[in-house]
Each structure stands twice: as structure tokens, then as C-alpha cells.
């Protein structure tokens, strides 16, 4: 039985706490396009994994959680809290809205909407 697209996203975000980009790989389509608000899109699994590997290397703690989530076919929209902590600092709860498009059980499009200037003030 195939996994529900919402379940795929939930499993995916639960892995961020492990701070290991290789664990994200099976969830990402080879042709994924990731776009974080204000940044240029990243195209391809290796580039997206490289970004998260760099983030994980900088952060003392990472913890993502979902507040609300809606699924409509291959689209999953999730209101999330991205908990990020620099080493020796407390966890900053950064509000985020994410839109995922799932294809063949993997994320092929992912857009994150966060106010980066406000996020920096929290950290």
C-alpha cells in the first residue's frame, strides 16, 4: 500500500532533528526544485542535500514540527515551526509555511515561506 502524501511529508520533517542530510535523500526526487523565500531556487537532490548538510553543520539543534497540514492530491501545504539553535543558544521557533508537491512518493517541488529577517532576530 502506497503512503499518503501527507504521511511522506510528516516522516520527512521528523528527520531534521537527526541533523543528517543523507536521511533526507530517499524523500527527495532527483529533479527536486527547492525554493526558500528570498533565495534563488536550488535544482537537484544533491544541491538540496548540500544546503541542508551546511545548515546542520552550523546548528547545535534542529527540530521541525507541523502545526496544521492539508493534502490535496499531490500537493501538501504545511504550517510548520522550524526550531533552529546555534551552538550554545536556545531553540528559536521560526514560523514557516511550506508547500510540497509529491511525485512517485518523493518530493519534487518544495517551497518554504519564512521571513528571513525576522528569523535572524530570533536566533
N, C-alpha and C positions, 0 to 999 in steps of 0.2 A: 504494500500500500504506500503510495506517494505521500510525502509530508505536505502538510498545509503550508502555504507560503508564509503565513503569519508565524508558524512554528519555526520555520527556517530562520526568519529574522530574529526571533527570540533567542534561539540557540546561538546564532552569530554574535549578538551583542553580549551574551553571557561570557563569551571567551575573552573579551577585552581585559577582564580582571587578571588573566593569566600573563598578560604582557608578553605574548609570544606570537609574532606575526605569522609564523608558519601554521598555527592552528586556524587562522582565518582563511587560508588558501582554498580549502575544499568548498567554501561557501561563495567564492568569487569566480565568476565566469572569466575565462582567459581574455575576453574582449571588454571587460568591465570599463565603464566610464564613471569616475568618482569626481564629484564637484562639491567643494566646500565653499560656502558663501564667501564671496570676495576673492577667491583664488581661481587660478586657471584650472580647467578640468585635467585630471590625470587619466590617461587611457592605457589600459592593460593591467593585468593582475600583478605583474612584477613591480610596476611603478606604485601601485596602491599599497602593496605589501612593504615596499621600501619606505614609503611615507610613515606607515604605522610602526615599522621597526624603529625609525628615528624617534617618533613620539614616545614609544615605550622606553627607549633608551634614556630619554630626558626626564621621564616622570617617575616619581617614587611610588605612586599608586594610581591605578586606573580602575574605575568602576562605573559601568554604564547600566542604566535601568530604564524601563519603559513605564510611563505614566498611563498613556492611552495608545491604542493601536487599532487601526481599521484596515481591513483587507478587502479589495475588490478585484477579483481575478488575479492578474499577475502583478498588481500594484499593492504595496503595503506602505501605509503612512503611519509614522510612529512619533508621538510626543515623548521625548526622552530627557533624562538627566545624564549628562556626561560628567561624571565625577573625575576630576583630574587633580593631582597633587604633585607639586615639585618636591624633590627630596627634602625631608625635614619640615615640610609645610603641611597644613591641614588640607583635607579634601575640599576642593571648590566645586560646588554643584552648579554646573553650567546648563541652562535650559537650551534644548535643541529640538528642532523638527527635522525628521529625516523622511525621505521618500525613496523607496526601493522598488525596482522592477525585477521580478524573478523570471528567469528563463531556464527551463530544464533543471529546476531545483537549485539554481545558482543565481547570485545577484549579478545582473548585467548592467544595471544603472543604479547609482546611489547618489543622492543629493542631500547634503547637510546644510541646514539653515540655522546659523548661530550668529549672534552679534560678536565679532571677534574683539572689538574694542572693549565691550563690556566684559567679555570673558577674561581679558587680561587684567582688568581691575580686580577680579575675584581671586586671581592666583597670586 
